Amino acid sequence: MRNFSIMPIAFGVLAVCAVQVWAQNPSGPKTREQVRAELMEAIRTGNMPANDESGRLFNEVNPSAYPPKVMAPCKTRDEVRAELAQAQRTGNMPANDESGCMLNEVNPSAYPPKPALPCKSREQVRAELEEARRTGNLPGPDESGCMLRDMYPDLYPKN
């Protein structure tokens, strides 16, 4: 049986957490006490990498040694039945074949039509195209994927 200490692991986790916190928090790093409190909470809940190569956390390796994770509330039986009835009525269920299509896609006449999304008018599309031409927000003539405003910055207004 190996005799190992948690302190080297704790300091390693502390260093990794400090770097991540600093990168995520542009207002400045956390105080020493905040980091210690987070470390103690991670030790208490087992949210620290285990000492093996699996990549699992301590609470995943030995769940009985840590407090149980809080589970999100499940749907009630009536809610599940209502969802099933809605799916059967609209045909939003997988077809009984290997196509991967939904029933309302295989046989659209057997189910109510899906609501149509409002479309843009011809004038709105033309206005958007004119704005894109004015600002250079169009793809360039080559295959680079660059926009015209990036290829020719002097020809277009600054944002």
C-alpha positions in Angstrom: 0.0 0.0 0.0 1.4 3.4 -1.0 1.9 6.1 1.6 1.2 9.4 -0.1 0.5 12.9 1.1 -2.2 15.1 -0.2 -0.1 18.3 0.3 1.9 18.0 -3.0 -1.4 17.4 -4.9 -3.1 20.3 -3.0 -0.3 22.7 -4.0 -0.5 21.5 -7.6 -4.2 22.0 -7.7 -3.8 25.4 -6.0 -1.3 26.5 -8.7 -3.6 25.4 -11.5 -6.6 27.0 -10.0 -4.7 30.3 -9.4 -3.7 30.4 -13.1 -7.2 29.7 -14.3 -8.8 32.2 -11.9 -6.4 34.9 -12.9 -7.1 34.3 -16.6 -10.9 34.3 -16.0 -11.0 37.3 -13.7 -9.6 40.4 -15.4 -10.2 42.6 -12.3 -7.4 40.9 -10.5 -6.4 37.6 -8.8 -8.3 36.2 -5.8 -6.9 36.7 -2.3 -4.9 34.0 -0.6 -7.8 33.4 1.8 -10.3 33.0 -1.1 -8.0 30.4 -2.8 -7.5 28.6 0.5 -11.3 28.4 1.0 -11.8 27.1 -2.5 -9.1 24.5 -1.9 -10.6 23.4 1.4 -14.1 23.1 -0.3 -12.5 21.0 -3.2 -10.9 18.7 -0.6 -14.1 18.4 1.4 -16.3 17.6 -1.7 -13.6 15.5 -3.5 -13.5 17.8 -6.6 -9.8 17.2 -7.0 -8.0 14.9 -9.5 -7.3 11.4 -8.2 -3.8 10.0 -8.0 -4.2 7.8 -11.0 -4.1 8.2 -14.8 -7.8 8.0 -15.3 -8.5 11.7 -15.1 -11.3 11.0 -12.6 -12.0 13.1 -9.4 -11.7 11.7 -5.9 -15.5 11.8 -5.5 -15.8 9.7 -8.6 -13.2 7.1 -7.5 -14.6 6.7 -4.0 -18.1 8.3 -3.9 -19.0 6.9 -0.4 -16.2 9.0 1.2 -17.7 12.4 0.1 -21.1 14.1 0.4 -23.5 13.2 -2.4 -23.8 15.6 -5.3 -26.9 17.7 -5.5 -29.2 16.3 -8.2 -31.5 18.4 -10.3 -35.2 17.8 -9.7 -36.6 15.2 -12.1 -39.8 15.6 -14.2 -42.9 14.2 -12.8 -44.7 11.2 -14.4 -47.5 13.5 -15.6 -44.9 15.9 -17.2 -43.3 13.0 -19.1 -46.7 11.8 -20.3 -47.6 15.2 -21.5 -44.4 15.5 -23.4 -44.9 12.1 -25.0 -48.5 13.0 -26.0 -47.2 16.3 -27.5 -44.5 14.5 -29.5 -47.0 11.9 -30.8 -49.4 14.6 -31.8 -46.8 16.6 -33.7 -44.8 13.7 -35.1 -41.7 14.9 -33.3 -40.5 11.3 -32.7 -37.9 9.2 -34.4 -39.3 7.0 -37.2 -39.1 3.3 -36.9 -36.3 2.9 -39.5 -32.6 3.6 -39.6 -32.9 6.9 -41.5 -32.7 9.1 -38.4 -35.6 11.1 -39.6 -38.6 12.2 -37.5 -42.1 10.9 -38.2 -43.2 14.4 -39.3 -40.4 14.5 -41.8 -41.2 11.0 -43.2 -44.9 11.6 -43.5 -45.6 15.3 -43.2 -49.3 15.1 -44.3 -50.1 13.0 -41.2 -49.1 15.8 -38.8 -49.9 19.5 -38.4 -47.5 21.8 -40.2 -44.6 23.4 -38.4 -45.1 27.1 -37.8 -43.3 29.1 -40.4 -40.7 31.7 -39.2 -41.3 35.2 -40.4 -39.2 36.0 -43.5 -37.4 39.2 -44.4 -38.9 41.3 -47.1 -37.1 42.0 -50.4 -36.4 45.5 -49.3 -34.8 44.4 -46.0 -32.5 42.0 -47.8 -31.5 44.7 -50.3 -30.8 47.1 -47.4 -28.6 44.5 -45.7 -26.7 43.9 -48.9 -26.1 47.6 -49.4 -24.9 48.0 -45.8 -22.5 45.0 -46.3 -21.1 46.6 -49.5 -20.7 50.0 -47.8 -18.8 48.5 -44.8 -16.9 45.8 -46.7 -18.6 43.0 -44.8 -18.4 40.7 -47.8 -16.0 37.8 -48.6 -13.0 38.6 -50.7 -12.5 37.4 -54.3 -10.0 34.7 -53.3 -10.3 31.5 -51.2 -8.7 33.0 -48.1 -11.9 33.6 -46.3 -11.0 37.2 -45.5 -13.6 40.0 -45.7 -13.1 42.9 -48.1 -12.7 45.3 -45.2 -9.8 43.2 -43.9 -8.1 42.9 -47.4 -8.6 46.6 -48.3 -8.9 48.6 -45.0 -8.4 52.0 -46.7 -11.5 51.6 -48.9 -14.0 51.1 -46.0 -15.0 53.1 -43.0 -13.5 52.2 -39.6 -16.0 50.6 -37.2 
